[in-house]
Amino acid sequence: MQSFKKHLTVLTLQTMNITLETIDELAHLARLKFDEQDKSKIKADLDRILVFCMQLNKVDTEGVEPLIYLSDRVNNLREDVVVSDISQEEALHNAPHADSDYFKVAKVINK
């Protein structure tokens, strides 16, 4: 089954043709605008990417396990313990603007 998927991917890449219309569609989806010079550069870049993908598909990966994690290490997590390092008064002491219990900040959302 894996070799069938790989073969299908190779066929798809080989028949894929990047046109300026394809670039226009991608630009529309990404809400971008390109001039003609940029479009030709992007087309060349995408063509090189497809060629590289075709080269990757030629690599024999039979018997190679899929990589799920980059490392076999396991996180050693510490116990989550609430610790009060600073009191409320100490936190408010250096605040530029503070109320009795809260920091005062400028309004950022207008309703």
N, C-alpha and C positions, 0 to 999 in steps of 0.2 A: 504494500500500500504506500509506503514511504517513497519508493522509487517512482510510483505512478504520479504522486504529487510533485516530486522533483521534475519529472518529465513534463508534466503539465505546466509547471512554472517556467521551464526552459522554453517551451513552445510559446507561452504568453510573452516572455521577454523578447524572443526572436521576432515575433510578429508585431510587437509594439512599435509604433512610429510616432515620434514627438514632432508635432507640427506647430506652426504659429497659432493655429486655432486651439490646440491643446494648451498652449501657454496662456492664451486669452481666457480659456475656461478656468484654468488654475488661478489666474490673477483675479477673476471675478469671485471665485469661491473664497479666496484669501482677502478680498476687498483691497487689492493692490492695483496700481496703474504702472505700466511700463511703456517707455517709448520703444521704437523699432530696434534701436541699437541694443537696449537692455534685453529685449525679447530674443534677439539672436544669440546673445551671450548665455541667457538662461537655457535656450534650446541646446546649445553646445554642451553646457554643464549637464543637463539631463541626459543627453545622448551618452556622455562619458559615464554617468552613473549606471545607465542600463548596460553598457558594455562591461563595466566592472561586475555588475550582478550576474551577467552571463558567465563571466570567468569564475565567479564563486560557485555557480551551479555545476561547473565541471569538476569540482573537488569531490573526491570519493569520501563520503561520510558514512559509508556502510559500517555498522558496528560501533559507531561513536554515539555515546549517550548524550542526549540533549542537556545543555547547560542551564540549570535552573538558578543556581546561586553562583556568585563569583568566588566565593570562599566557602570552605567547609566549616568555618568557625561558627560557634554558637554564642549568642549574646549572653553575657553574664550580667543580668540585671540586678540592681540592688533593691532592697525592700523600700517601698515608697512610704516614707515617714514624714509627717508634718513637723517642721521645726520652725519656731518663731525666732528669726535672727535679729529682727529689728522691730521696735515698737511702733505703733501708729504715730505717736508724738515725734519720734526720731525721724520717721519717714517724711512727715509734714514740715519738719524744722527747716529744711533747705529748699522747700518749694517756693517758687516765685510768688504764687498766689494760692492761698489755702483758706478754707473755711474751718470751722471747728473740727470737723471730722474728715473733710474731703479736699482733694486737689481741685483748684479752679482752673479751668482751661477755656480758651476761646471757643465760641460756638462754631461748628464746622458744617452742620447740616441745617439748611433752611427749609422750613416746611410751609 
